[in-house]
Structures are given as C-alpha cells and as structure tokens.
Amino acid sequence: MSENVSKQIRSEVTKEGKLLISIKNTEIPVPKEDEVLIKIEATPINPSDLGLLIGPADVSSMTVSGEGEDSEVNMDIPENFLRVVTDRIGQSLPVGNEGGGIVVAAGGKDTEELVGKTVGVAGGSMYSQYRCVKASSCFVMNEGTTPEESASCFVNPLTSLAMVETMRMENHSALVHTAAGSNLGQMLIKICLSEEVPLVNIIRKEEHVNKLADIGAKYVCNSSKDTFLEDLINALIETKATIAFDATGGGKLSGQILTAMEVAASKTASEYNRYGSDTFKQVYIYGGLDRSPTTLTRSFGFSWSLGGWLLTPFITKIGPERFNELKQRVVDEIKTTFASHYTKEISLAEVLLPENINVYSKQSTGEKYLINPNKY
Ligand SMILES: NC(=O)c1ccc[n+]([C@@H]2O[C@H](COP(=O)([O-])OP(=O)(O)OC[C@H]3O[C@@H](n4cnc5c(N)ncnc54)[C@H](OP(=O)(O)O)[C@@H]3O)[C@@H](O)[C@H]2O)c1
C-alpha cells in the first residue's frame, strides 16, 4: 500500500474495432463514511466476467506485446459482433464481478469493527488490488473462512438459490437446468437435494454424468446422445418439471426442453387438445454460452413462455429481508453447498498470458481460474 497504487485489469474496444486487455495503475481508493477498503486476494473468472473481459472477440486472433504487467493483449472482433460492442468503444473498463479479501480500512467509526475481517463482495472492478465498497454490501465471513473460499460468494450461490425461489414464486414444483456440470450447476444439485426439489440436469459430455451423480444428481440427460429427447421426456414425466433455466441460450436446446415438457404433459392429460396441453411451461435463458441464434420449432402448444433472467432484478424483487436471509445462508454454507473449485490461481500479469487465456476463455467444466490481484 506504500506506493498508493492499485493495479487493475482493463478491457477496451478500440476505435479500430479491436479488443485490448491491459493492466492500469490507479490510486488506492479512500473509503467514505459508509465504506470499507478491501485488499482483494481472490476473484474468479466467471462466464459473466468473460463477457466483458473478452466479449465476442476472436481468441484465435490474439497477439501480445510487451512483458509482465506491461503486456497488452489484442484480439479481432468479428464484423458481425461489432454492433454488440459499439456502446463501449473507446472506454477502458475495469473487470471482475465478485471477489474475496481482507478489510484493511474503514471510512467511519461504525464500520471499524470490520477491519481485519475476511469478506466476500460483488460490485464490479474486482480484478483490482484494492476496492472500496459499501460496508453493508459485504458478506462478512465466519471465522476460519479464507478470501479464496469467499471469492465466489455472490454470483453463483445467489443465482442457484434464486432459481429455486423463482420456481416456488411461479408455482412450479421441479426444475430443469442446462450446462449443469458448471460451478453453479453443482451448487444447484446440492440445494435441490437438501430441499427435496426434483432437478433434471442437462449436460453435453458423457464424462459429466458420473461426476454429477457422485454429488447426488438423480436425473442427468446428455444432450449429445441420440436418446436425449427420450431421456429428457422420461425425466420430465417423473419429476413434472415445468420450469427450466438454460445457460446456453443459443441453438435448439430451449425449444427442445419446451417440446419435451409438452410431450410429458400430454402423456398425463385426460383428453386430446388440438391447441396443446394446458400445462404452462417456462424456460428462462440466463446465460449465453452458445452464441448462435436461438431456434424454436414450435411443437409445444400455446401455454409456454421463453424469457431472459438476471440475478440483479431478482434481488430487487425479493426485497432486503429475504436477500439478507439468502446472504446469511451463503456465508454459513460457503465451505459446503457453495464451495467453488479452481484449477489455477494466477496473478494480474498472468491473466494476460496466452496460455492462460486459451484455457479460461473456453469456460469448460472444472477449468475455472482464480485471480489473486496481490500475487506477484
Ligand atoms: N443470469 C444471471 O444472473 C447469471 C448469474 C450467474 C451465472 N450465470 C450463468 O451461469 C452459467 C454458469 O456459470 P458458472 O460460473 O457456473 O460456469 P462454469 O463453472 O465456468 O462452467 C461453464 C459450463 O458451461 C458449459 N459450456 C460451455 N460452453 C457451452 C456450450 N456452448 N454449450 C453447452 N455448455 C457449455 C461447460 O461444459 P463443457 O465442459 O461441456 O464445455 C461448463 O460446464 C454461465 O452461463 C453464466 O453466465 C448467469
């Protein structure tokens, strides 16, 4: 802290339509009355972070100039994706949705008790050495929890809890989840087990079937198998799931789920209805892992809805009291239900290394990287 410098990762779309990733020196921020200053020691690279860090840029076009913390990574942005990023042209944006660290200073007397505590926090710019945030927004961890364990306390834990909340709020009784081998998917399996909510998991690689079964998943359907639709329909007949959260977003998966739900509903209907079953079917697209267009072959009647879903408006919807209950559950179960696993811890400079970019940009199961901005 002596040099008053806080380094941070920045991502920019240049006027020439290229993506530029670099490290910038900023001043260590000074906490206001209701804020605390956190030394960030762990911050994950999640798909949502990659959306800002790399966006639609073509990783295979990557070139790197300079060395270490002075490196600059350049990538081309395919012509057809340029309009998606026009709003950020010329802006050097800090990255990182969430992180964990130690409170090193407090702005006011009321928050001094937090100094020295391990906290998890969300709020952007977490790929920074130091961050000031409102004291009230911190997840104050229990004694014995490390910054690494706290790093992923917000995005995936709250989203997986919110899926079950949404299911109940919208009068469904079982869930379908895609890209289910993800960090979030594994949390959801544990929540559903403890709350006895039937859950149908969809993955695309056979090796993930046993992995999910080992943590308690009862229904795992592989979308790459010829029997996928049949397997899915059977799981839906058993579970009666009528709401799905689709992280892939592109391709035909959302439509296939609606079709399978319709077939499952029709199998238990008492009479034929030419307009389809009365059972209401909901699919929420909550991620963009597959960037191809979403295609629907409408063979599922008229009682259905396909929409987008995002955590932040959901938090506003449930209000502060319920939010604080969910937050406390995350703090108490951060080493169990909400434990995250990382394959590698990297420094800010290592975020810019091509061999690391080639791995973390793939968003593969069990290949999540953790950044320690204060590691050299
Ligand atoms: N809307 C919200 O508010 C919100 C909040 C939190 C998270 N999310 C979303 O939740 C998802 C999971 O996040 P995470 O951090 O848990 O991910 P993660 O651990 O990094 O895992 C990513 C998963 O996606 C799969 N995958 C990657 N590309 C795919 C594709 N094209 N088609 C199908 N599967 C693909 C991978 O499986 P393979 O090994 O088969 O590649 C892997 O299991 C992300 O899409 C993220 O954006 C959304």
The ligand as a MOL file (V3000), in Angstrom:
LIG
                    3D

  0  0  0     0  0            999 V3000
M  V30 BEGIN CTAB
M  V30 COUNTS 48 52 0 0 0
M  V30 BEGIN ATOM
M  V30 1 N -28.2170 -14.5140 -15.4560 0
M  V30 2 C -27.5390 -14.4390 -14.3270 0
M  V30 3 O -27.8290 -13.5930 -13.4650 0
M  V30 4 C -26.3980 -15.3810 -14.0910 0
M  V30 5 C -25.7910 -15.4120 -12.8350 0
M  V30 6 C -24.7730 -16.3370 -12.6010 0
M  V30 7 C -24.3480 -17.1890 -13.6130 0
M  V30 8 N -24.9300 -17.0890 -14.8390 0 CHG=1
M  V30 9 C -24.5620 -18.0310 -15.9150 0
M  V30 10 O -24.4440 -19.3180 -15.3690 0
M  V30 11 C -23.6630 -20.1280 -16.2210 0
M  V30 12 C -22.7210 -20.9990 -15.4090 0
M  V30 13 O -21.7270 -20.1920 -14.7750 0
M  V30 14 P -20.5230 -20.9200 -13.9940 0
M  V30 15 O -19.6310 -19.8730 -13.4360 0
M  V30 16 O -21.0900 -21.9040 -13.0460 0 CHG=-1
M  V30 17 O -19.8070 -21.6680 -15.2090 0
M  V30 18 P -18.5010 -22.6060 -15.2440 0
M  V30 19 O -18.2900 -23.2690 -13.9560 0
M  V30 20 O -17.3980 -21.7810 -15.8190 0
M  V30 21 O -18.9240 -23.7190 -16.2790 0
M  V30 22 C -19.3400 -23.4240 -17.5750 0
M  V30 23 C -20.1370 -24.6270 -18.0540 0
M  V30 24 O -20.6960 -24.3310 -19.3200 0
M  V30 25 C -20.5540 -25.4490 -20.1700 0
M  V30 26 N -20.4940 -24.9030 -21.5360 0
M  V30 27 C -19.5920 -24.0210 -22.0310 0
M  V30 28 N -19.9090 -23.6970 -23.2940 0
M  V30 29 C -21.0340 -24.4060 -23.5810 0
M  V30 30 C -21.8570 -24.5170 -24.7490 0
M  V30 31 N -21.5730 -23.8320 -25.8630 0
M  V30 32 N -22.9250 -25.3390 -24.6900 0
M  V30 33 C -23.2250 -26.0480 -23.5730 0
M  V30 34 N -22.4950 -25.9800 -22.4300 0
M  V30 35 C -21.4100 -25.1720 -22.4620 0
M  V30 36 C -19.3070 -26.1460 -19.7350 0
M  V30 37 O -19.4510 -27.5190 -20.0110 0
M  V30 38 P -18.4600 -28.2930 -21.0190 0
M  V30 39 O -17.3600 -28.8750 -20.1600 0
M  V30 40 O -19.3460 -29.3090 -21.6220 0
M  V30 41 O -17.9320 -27.2740 -22.0100 0
M  V30 42 C -19.3150 -25.8800 -18.2220 0
M  V30 43 O -19.9800 -26.9100 -17.5140 0
M  V30 44 C -22.9760 -19.1530 -17.1810 0
M  V30 45 O -23.6300 -19.1850 -18.4140 0
M  V30 46 C -23.1960 -17.7980 -16.5260 0
M  V30 47 O -23.2020 -16.7320 -17.4440 0
M  V30 48 C -25.9410 -16.2160 -15.0980 0
M  V30 END ATOM
M  V30 BEGIN BOND
M  V30 1 1 1 2
M  V30 2 2 2 3
M  V30 3 1 2 4
M  V30 4 1 4 5
M  V30 5 2 4 48
M  V30 6 2 5 6
M  V30 7 1 6 7
M  V30 8 2 7 8
M  V30 9 1 8 9
M  V30 10 1 8 48
M  V30 11 1 9 10
M  V30 12 1 9 46
M  V30 13 1 10 11
M  V30 14 1 11 12
M  V30 15 1 11 44
M  V30 16 1 12 13
M  V30 17 1 13 14
M  V30 18 2 14 15
M  V30 19 1 14 16
M  V30 20 1 14 17
M  V30 21 1 17 18
M  V30 22 2 18 19
M  V30 23 1 18 20
M  V30 24 1 18 21
M  V30 25 1 21 22
M  V30 26 1 22 23
M  V30 27 1 23 24
M  V30 28 1 23 42
M  V30 29 1 24 25
M  V30 30 1 25 26
M  V30 31 1 25 36
M  V30 32 1 26 27
M  V30 33 1 26 35
M  V30 34 2 27 28
M  V30 35 1 28 29
M  V30 36 1 29 30
M  V30 37 2 29 35
M  V30 38 1 30 31
M  V30 39 2 30 32
M  V30 40 1 32 33
M  V30 41 2 33 34
M  V30 42 1 34 35
M  V30 43 1 36 37
M  V30 44 1 36 42
M  V30 45 1 37 38
M  V30 46 2 38 39
M  V30 47 1 38 40
M  V30 48 1 38 41
M  V30 49 1 42 43
M  V30 50 1 44 45
M  V30 51 1 44 46
M  V30 52 1 46 47
M  V30 END BOND
M  V30 END CTAB
M  END
